[in-house]
Amino acid sequence: MAQALVKLGHAKSIEDAFRRYLGRGRAAAIAADWPALGEVVGWIRGAGGCAALAHPMRYALSSGARRGLLEDFKESGGSAIEVVTGGNAAHHIDACAALALRYGLCATVGSDFHDPERAWNPLGRLAKLPDCVIPAWKNHGV
């Protein structure tokens, strides 16, 4: 939608489209109606996939609430956590690796790649997984 707003001349950039129209509280913002965590994990596992919790440090949660989310995720059959993702500082990587170890979860790397036109986030620029975690692709035959 943001790209369409730019293309049609209603916004100067994708960021401008979100600031003016698509961001929370703006005229074209649509609140997500998310299914239950266990339901989504079930869909992923039912399709033969590895359910991984994406960018856990980006959620506006207290440490206790984040631990509760991970407990619920693990109980629902989740098996991995995104340890390295676009924009993660080194201390976030360390914190996510510690969470993976604490909850017995494998680790993933998320490129956060959205568009080849957005040079701020080229493929292959991210840090490697810490040696202390098990990569999901090794544990799940991916």
Order of alpha helices (4+ residues) and beta strands (2+ residues): alpha-alpha-alpha-beta-alpha-beta-alpha-beta-alpha
